[in-house]
Amino acid sequence: MNREQLIDRLRGIVDPEYVLSSDMDLTLYGYDASLDRALPDVVVLPDSTEEVSQVVALAHKEKIPVVARGSGTNLTGGTIPVKGGIVVHFSRMNRILEIDIPNRTVTVEPGVITLDLQNLMLEKGFVYQPDPASQKVSTLGGNFGENSGGPHCLKYGVTTNHVLGAEVVMDDGTVVWVGGKSQDNPGYDLTGLLVGSEGTLAMATKIVLKLMRAPETVKTMLAVYDTVEDGANTVSAIIAEGIVPATLEMLDNIVMRAVEETIHVGYPLDAAAVLIIELDGMADGMDDKAGKIIEICKRNNVREVKLAKTEAERAVLWAGRKGAFGAVGQVRPSYMCCDGTVPRTKLPEVLSKVMEAGRKYDLPIGNVFHAGDGNLHPLIMFDERDDEEVDRVHKLGTEILKICAEAGGTISGEHGVGLEKLRETSFIFSESDLRFLRRIKTAFDPDDIMNPGKMIPE
Ligand SMILES: Cc1cc2nc3c(=O)[nH]c(=O)nc-3n(C[C@H](O)[C@H](O)[C@H](O)COP(=O)(O)OP(=O)(O)OC[C@H]3O[C@@H](n4cnc5c(N)ncnc54)[C@H](O)[C@@H]3O)c2cc1C
């Protein structure tokens, strides 16, 4: 089947207005938030599971690649159609299908924007916990695909801990339900397998998510440090004391400067690092816990701890953290966000090696990350128009992930493997591990049409 015939057939499945094939459309769908680029043959925006199923069945019959896409904010090339084919963009499937408060679940289509669901639930006194910093734009389907994390994942876990089940379209168009509202399902934990599978095994068309009661009280603090090491040591000390805050986020000086140039948060620009520490839970005992944390900060040479006194002050502290990636555009035009995780006690040592590697490749690095999880996000800043610099960026990214792996950590905390970390899988997987992953992929998708070229090196 040639491209024109494919487009014609797709127009018979999805409203022709939502079958995109102009050069401009294909260019727009040829990138995501990574550095990779490749053009699809055609883009479809289905409106129902039935349409997704028919599109995938056609792709299966014709052995054409299909790539699921939410908002394209993933940072590892997960939505780049490296082998061409059909991009299935879920933006029209953005309905909240059922809010079931007695069972504490909500069922959504994959194109719902994460923050839209969270805002709606909060009005009803409930929380959907996973909160990637991209939540204003990212979709729940994309969060499902990447097993996304966020600041609150220290206490509440990542996306997989909040997905109870899903309706998925398999490689041949078959529609299957995995998991569901009940907590104990017999058989293989297919929901667990599919969350984080980066669209390489199936496409989610409905997702059942867990809701939690909104906390009675929240306390947010900003702890200011003269050395990154003192901030990092505070993180381990708090957890070692048996306190698990809702968030423990760190920003270093270079990131704070970039943020201050963009949004005025009032970060102390002469400090080496700050920690955003948030406690949530019952009002009873909260002041004691906050007092204990301040005491631990003092033991680790904190310069000052500021407590947000109002919701507006808290929002400002978070606006700085959530806007940090965008703000580094003030320093250099492009950035690559590395995502490695290490045991949190290794943070001081690993951060210093990361900065040393940056100096070796002559590239500035800012750090803004989920310190409580030991999940680093060194942001390498550069100019994408300079090929020689881009080459150094890739080398430095690989070296940083190697540092994480050698410290007993891993090559992704939450951004997945996609295209950009295929080579680095060798830092954590043996050849037999990879062979086993390939067998799983083959069992689900023997013709390799579901997001081919991603996650597992060929
Ligand atoms: C500024 C910024 C901040 C970020 N902060 C965080 C953060 O704090 N935590 C974090 O985890 N990530 C973060 N990210 C990365 C990114 O936002 C997340 O990976 C997010 O989950 C991607 O959602 P999306 O809708 O953009 O998905 P996309 O990028 O469109 O897709 C992501 C992956 O999911 C697959 N997929 C999409 N829809 C489906 C579906 N319906 N079924 C199956 N697979 C599907 C895709 O094929 C792809 O492999 C950040 C990114 C940016 C740019």
PDBQT file of the ligand as one rigid body, heavy atoms in Angstrom, charges set to zero:
ROOT
HETATM    1  C1  LIG A 501       9.471  21.101  31.154  1.00  0.00    +0.000 C 
HETATM    2  C2  LIG A 501       9.289  19.614  31.349  1.00  0.00    +0.000 A 
HETATM    3  C3  LIG A 501       9.192  19.108  32.635  1.00  0.00    +0.000 A 
HETATM    4  C4  LIG A 501       9.013  17.734  32.839  1.00  0.00    +0.000 A 
HETATM    5  N1  LIG A 501       8.900  17.261  34.108  1.00  0.00    +0.000 NA
HETATM    6  C5  LIG A 501       8.694  15.937  34.314  1.00  0.00    +0.000 A 
HETATM    7  C6  LIG A 501       8.563  15.415  35.640  1.00  0.00    +0.000 A 
HETATM    8  O1  LIG A 501       8.623  16.135  36.643  1.00  0.00    +0.000 OA
HETATM    9  N2  LIG A 501       8.357  14.092  35.770  1.00  0.00    +0.000 N 
HETATM   10  C7  LIG A 501       8.279  13.257  34.676  1.00  0.00    +0.000 A 
HETATM   11  O2  LIG A 501       8.095  12.048  34.865  1.00  0.00    +0.000 OA
HETATM   12  N3  LIG A 501       8.410  13.725  33.422  1.00  0.00    +0.000 NA
HETATM   13  C8  LIG A 501       8.606  15.033  33.206  1.00  0.00    +0.000 A 
HETATM   14  N4  LIG A 501       8.734  15.505  31.925  1.00  0.00    +0.000 N 
HETATM   15  C9  LIG A 501       8.661  14.574  30.786  1.00  0.00    +0.000 C 
HETATM   16  C10 LIG A 501       7.233  14.407  30.176  1.00  0.00    +0.000 C 
HETATM   17  O3  LIG A 501       6.440  15.536  30.411  1.00  0.00    +0.000 OA
HETATM   18  C11 LIG A 501       6.538  13.158  30.713  1.00  0.00    +0.000 C 
HETATM   19  O4  LIG A 501       7.223  12.013  30.235  1.00  0.00    +0.000 OA
HETATM   20  C12 LIG A 501       5.048  13.049  30.309  1.00  0.00    +0.000 C 
HETATM   21  O5  LIG A 501       4.464  11.923  30.923  1.00  0.00    +0.000 OA
HETATM   22  C13 LIG A 501       4.840  12.923  28.818  1.00  0.00    +0.000 C 
HETATM   23  O6  LIG A 501       3.461  13.148  28.561  1.00  0.00    +0.000 OA
HETATM   24  P1  LIG A 501       2.976  13.507  27.098  1.00  0.00    +0.000 P 
HETATM   25  O7  LIG A 501       1.504  13.584  27.092  1.00  0.00    +0.000 OA
HETATM   26  O8  LIG A 501       3.696  14.668  26.569  1.00  0.00    +0.000 OA
HETATM   27  O9  LIG A 501       3.409  12.148  26.344  1.00  0.00    +0.000 OA
HETATM   28  P2  LIG A 501       4.209  11.964  24.998  1.00  0.00    +0.000 P 
HETATM   29  O10 LIG A 501       5.514  12.639  25.064  1.00  0.00    +0.000 OA
HETATM   30  O11 LIG A 501       3.346  12.296  23.851  1.00  0.00    +0.000 OA
HETATM   31  O12 LIG A 501       4.414  10.369  25.029  1.00  0.00    +0.000 OA
HETATM   32  C14 LIG A 501       5.259   9.789  25.977  1.00  0.00    +0.000 C 
HETATM   33  C15 LIG A 501       5.354   8.272  25.734  1.00  0.00    +0.000 C 
HETATM   34  O13 LIG A 501       4.110   7.667  26.033  1.00  0.00    +0.000 OA
HETATM   35  C16 LIG A 501       3.610   6.955  24.899  1.00  0.00    +0.000 C 
HETATM   36  N5  LIG A 501       2.157   7.153  24.889  1.00  0.00    +0.000 N 
HETATM   37  C17 LIG A 501       1.474   8.301  24.688  1.00  0.00    +0.000 A 
HETATM   38  N6  LIG A 501       0.167   8.078  24.762  1.00  0.00    +0.000 NA
HETATM   39  C18 LIG A 501       0.012   6.758  25.013  1.00  0.00    +0.000 A 
HETATM   40  C19 LIG A 501      -1.115   5.906  25.168  1.00  0.00    +0.000 A 
HETATM   41  N7  LIG A 501      -2.349   6.375  25.084  1.00  0.00    +0.000 N 
HETATM   42  N8  LIG A 501      -0.898   4.585  25.401  1.00  0.00    +0.000 NA
HETATM   43  C20 LIG A 501       0.358   4.070  25.484  1.00  0.00    +0.000 A 
HETATM   44  N9  LIG A 501       1.464   4.828  25.334  1.00  0.00    +0.000 NA
HETATM   45  C21 LIG A 501       1.288   6.162  25.103  1.00  0.00    +0.000 A 
HETATM   46  C22 LIG A 501       4.324   7.570  23.706  1.00  0.00    +0.000 C 
HETATM   47  O14 LIG A 501       4.401   6.650  22.618  1.00  0.00    +0.000 OA
HETATM   48  C23 LIG A 501       5.680   7.890  24.297  1.00  0.00    +0.000 C 
HETATM   49  O15 LIG A 501       6.494   6.737  24.295  1.00  0.00    +0.000 OA
HETATM   50  C24 LIG A 501       8.937  16.868  31.705  1.00  0.00    +0.000 A 
HETATM   51  C25 LIG A 501       9.034  17.384  30.414  1.00  0.00    +0.000 A 
HETATM   52  C26 LIG A 501       9.204  18.744  30.227  1.00  0.00    +0.000 A 
HETATM   53  C27 LIG A 501       9.309  19.261  28.818  1.00  0.00    +0.000 C 
ENDROOT
TORSDOF 0
